[in-house]
Amino acid sequence: MIKVGIIGCGAIYSVHADAIKTLTNACLAGVCDMDLDRAQAAAEKYECAYYTDYKEMIKEVDAVHLCLPHYLHAPIAIDCLKSGKAVITEKPMAIKYSDAVEMVDVSKQTGSPLHVIFQNRFNDGSLLVKGSLDDGRLGKVISARAFVTWHREADYYSSNDWKGTWDREGGGVIINQSIHTLDLMRWFVGSEIKDIDATMKNRTIPEIEVEDTAEGMITFECGAKAFFYATNGYGNDAPIWLEILCEKGTALLTASDAVITFNDGSSITSSHNADENGVEGKGYWGNSHKIQIENFYNNLESGEEIFIPVEEALKTQKMICDIYEKGRKTL
Ligand SMILES: NC(=O)c1ccc[n+]([C@@H]2O[C@H](COP(=O)([O-])OP(=O)(O)OC[C@H]3O[C@@H](n4cnc5c(N)ncnc54)[C@H](O)[C@@H]3O)[C@@H](O)[C@H]2O)c1
């Protein structure tokens, strides 16, 4: 039985804890938060040990999940990897690309596995789109477009000390909210990125220093051009919208549901799995953490093929950092 600890007991940790609780080859041995009340409440809820110092907890566990502010992902992941622990970190891997590269290097040098959460790749809709692209049914990708229009207000940012900052969150709507949809877009197109252009604005949340809105174009080596628009200034958390235009048809992902429409008029629809993949989370986050976490522990235990290799997460980190490289100058 693999003993697991979670570091950070804020908004997302219970999605991880609920997922771990369903596994047969791993158990939740401890939770850690620098806030004693949070750590104690989490330990009581999940009937495990609690810690306020992660260095103490990692003496007792084999694997850790990082549910921490973005700026802590790299240093704490590297420390845990060097201590011989397997690490699953929430997205994004890091704020800086060079830090993410170092994380992967340390993982390789130490042999301690490193994994990054991109749970929406496991949604039925995402799998249908990827399958239809990979088996050639849709033909060559021509173009893509993505829209992430969600709602955040000033109190979302003021409720903690890291969101809405360059040094601790690393940006705004791109690195935090739309990273999932941009990751899916890159994965679906399935080609290396040739060039990125982007602009960023702060239009609706003047209290924060980072972008609340961004748009841009990604040119892929295969020739496909992908366009994106993301804002945290919309009136609600609207379903994400991601379309891949191909030679033989179009794949449209709305939230986690996909429709593939072929040029002859026929279509395929994915099954709706928003609540079926196990653990409850906010609907717009996607609900496939359990499947991704299960895949990671099955890989550790029995060598099951890992679905999202860490090199894939690294490519998405590079894309995000390159969007900031271009976009930040326009803010
Ligand atoms: N995959 C998803 O869909 C999804 C959804 C939400 C959040 N996230 C990600 O999860 C991560 C955490 O986000 P959140 O919204 O839960 O943040 P949060 O601010 O609600 O929680 C972070 C917790 O970490 C604790 N913490 C900070 N420094 C610590 C330290 N040194 N040691 C121990 N504990 C410490 C804080 O006290 C806090 O309780 C982020 O990377 C975020 O992007 C992912």
Ligand as a Chemical Component Dictionary entry (heavy atoms), coordinates in Angstrom:
data_LIG
# 
_chem_comp.id                   LIG 
_chem_comp.type                 NON-POLYMER 
_chem_comp.pdbx_formal_charge   0 
_chem_comp.three_letter_code    LIG 
# 
loop_
_chem_comp_atom.comp_id 
_chem_comp_atom.atom_id 
_chem_comp_atom.alt_atom_id 
_chem_comp_atom.type_symbol 
_chem_comp_atom.charge 
_chem_comp_atom.model_Cartn_x 
_chem_comp_atom.model_Cartn_y 
_chem_comp_atom.model_Cartn_z 
_chem_comp_atom.pdbx_ordinal 
LIG N1  N1  N 0  -6.989 20.987 -11.590 1  
LIG C1  C1  C 0  -7.917 21.872 -11.301 2  
LIG O1  O1  O 0  -8.974 21.911 -11.923 3  
LIG C2  C2  C 0  -7.668 22.858 -10.198 4  
LIG C3  C3  C 0  -8.730 23.528 -9.604  5  
LIG C4  C4  C 0  -8.438 24.420 -8.549  6  
LIG C5  C5  C 0  -7.125 24.652 -8.156  7  
LIG N2  N2  N 1  -6.129 23.991 -8.808  8  
LIG C6  C6  C 0  -4.723 24.207 -8.439  9  
LIG O2  O2  O 0  -4.504 23.696 -7.132  10 
LIG C7  C7  C 0  -3.488 24.457 -6.488  11 
LIG C8  C8  C 0  -4.025 24.977 -5.173  12 
LIG O3  O3  O 0  -5.121 25.827 -5.431  13 
LIG P1  P1  P 0  -6.190 26.149 -4.293  14 
LIG O4  O4  O 0  -7.256 26.957 -4.984  15 
LIG O5  O5  O -1 -6.560 24.925 -3.565  16 
LIG O6  O6  O 0  -5.331 27.123 -3.361  17 
LIG P2  P2  P 0  -5.684 27.599 -1.867  18 
LIG O7  O7  O 0  -5.040 28.912 -1.670  19 
LIG O8  O8  O 0  -7.149 27.458 -1.625  20 
LIG O9  O9  O 0  -4.946 26.489 -0.962  21 
LIG C9  C9  C 0  -3.550 26.444 -0.819  22 
LIG C10 C10 C 0  -3.260 25.941 0.588   23 
LIG O10 O10 O 0  -1.841 25.774 0.721   24 
LIG C11 C11 C 0  -1.490 26.164 2.034   25 
LIG N3  N3  N 0  -0.054 26.467 2.057   26 
LIG C12 C12 C 0  0.579  27.558 1.555   27 
LIG N4  N4  N 0  1.913  27.463 1.768   28 
LIG C13 C13 C 0  2.127  26.283 2.412   29 
LIG C14 C14 C 0  3.283  25.611 2.867   30 
LIG N5  N5  N 0  4.519  26.122 2.704   31 
LIG N6  N6  N 0  3.124  24.427 3.505   32 
LIG C15 C15 C 0  1.891  23.903 3.692   33 
LIG N7  N7  N 0  0.751  24.489 3.254   34 
LIG C16 C16 C 0  0.868  25.662 2.619   35 
LIG C17 C17 C 0  -2.378 27.366 2.328   36 
LIG O11 O11 O 0  -2.481 27.602 3.715   37 
LIG C18 C18 C 0  -3.692 26.922 1.690   38 
LIG O12 O12 O 0  -4.525 26.251 2.615   39 
LIG C19 C19 C 0  -3.089 25.544 -7.481  40 
LIG O13 O13 O 0  -1.995 25.115 -8.213  41 
LIG C20 C20 C 0  -4.293 25.669 -8.382  42 
LIG O14 O14 O 0  -4.003 26.169 -9.669  43 
LIG C21 C21 C 0  -6.366 23.088 -9.796  44 
# 
loop_
_chem_comp_bond.comp_id 
_chem_comp_bond.atom_id_1 
_chem_comp_bond.atom_id_2 
_chem_comp_bond.value_order 
_chem_comp_bond.pdbx_ordinal 
LIG N1  C1  SING 1  
LIG C1  O1  DOUB 2  
LIG C1  C2  SING 3  
LIG C2  C3  SING 4  
LIG C2  C21 DOUB 5  
LIG C3  C4  DOUB 6  
LIG C4  C5  SING 7  
LIG C5  N2  DOUB 8  
LIG N2  C6  SING 9  
LIG N2  C21 SING 10 
LIG C6  O2  SING 11 
LIG C6  C20 SING 12 
LIG O2  C7  SING 13 
LIG C7  C8  SING 14 
LIG C7  C19 SING 15 
LIG C8  O3  SING 16 
LIG O3  P1  SING 17 
LIG P1  O4  DOUB 18 
LIG P1  O5  SING 19 
LIG P1  O6  SING 20 
LIG O6  P2  SING 21 
LIG P2  O7  DOUB 22 
LIG P2  O8  SING 23 
LIG P2  O9  SING 24 
LIG O9  C9  SING 25 
LIG C9  C10 SING 26 
LIG C10 O10 SING 27 
LIG C10 C18 SING 28 
LIG O10 C11 SING 29 
LIG C11 N3  SING 30 
LIG C11 C17 SING 31 
LIG N3  C12 SING 32 
LIG N3  C16 SING 33 
LIG C12 N4  DOUB 34 
LIG N4  C13 SING 35 
LIG C13 C14 SING 36 
LIG C13 C16 DOUB 37 
LIG C14 N5  SING 38 
LIG C14 N6  DOUB 39 
LIG N6  C15 SING 40 
LIG C15 N7  DOUB 41 
LIG N7  C16 SING 42 
LIG C17 O11 SING 43 
LIG C17 C18 SING 44 
LIG C18 O12 SING 45 
LIG C19 O13 SING 46 
LIG C19 C20 SING 47 
LIG C20 O14 SING 48 
# 
